[in-house]
Amino acid sequence: MNETAERARLRRDLVDLLNTYSSEAQHIGHAFAGQHRLHATDMHALLAVMHAERRGTPLTPGKLGEAIGLTSGATTALIDRLERGGHLRRCRESADRRVVHLRYADAGMALAVSFFAPLAPRTDQVMAQFGVDELQVIEKFLQGMNEALVSYRDELRKP
C-alpha cells in the first residue's frame, strides 16, 4: 500500500475511533448524570470547571457560559442548580470581591471519584503500553483534534 492510500486509511480509521471513543465516553457520562439526576448540560459544565481547575485557571460564570454556549441567565440557573446539588461552589479568591470563580465542591468531587475510579485501572493499562515519546505524540494529536473541534463549534455558534 502506498503512503497516500495508507494515510487515507489511517485518517478514516482514526476518525472512526475518535467518534467511537466520544460516543462511549458520552454513554459513561450519561450514566453518571442519570445516577445523580444531572442534565447533559450539567455534565458539560462540570467537565469545563474540572478542566479549568486542573489548568490552574478557574472559570468565572461568564467564561463557563461561553465555554458551553449558554446565556447569562441560563448559566446562572445552571450554577445555582449545581451548587444546590453539592457539585459546585462559588469562590471569591481575588482582591476584587466581585470576581467569582467556580470550583468543584468536595461532595461533587467525591461522587465523581467514586463513579469513575473503576475506569482508572483500565485506562492506566492502555497507557502503560506506550512510551513517554509515544504518549507525547498522542497528546499532540489529540490537542490538535480538540482545537479543530472547538474552532468548528465556535464557527457554528456565530449568528
Protein Blocks (a to p, Z undefined) as FASTA:
>chain_A
ZZklmmmmmmmmmmmmmmmmmmmmmmmmmmmmmmnopafklmmmmmmmmmmmmnopacdf
klmmmmnopafklmmmmmmmmmmnomaccddfbfblmbccddddfklmmmmmmmmmmmmm
mmmmmmmmpcfklmmmmmmmmmmmmmmmmmmmmmmmpZZ
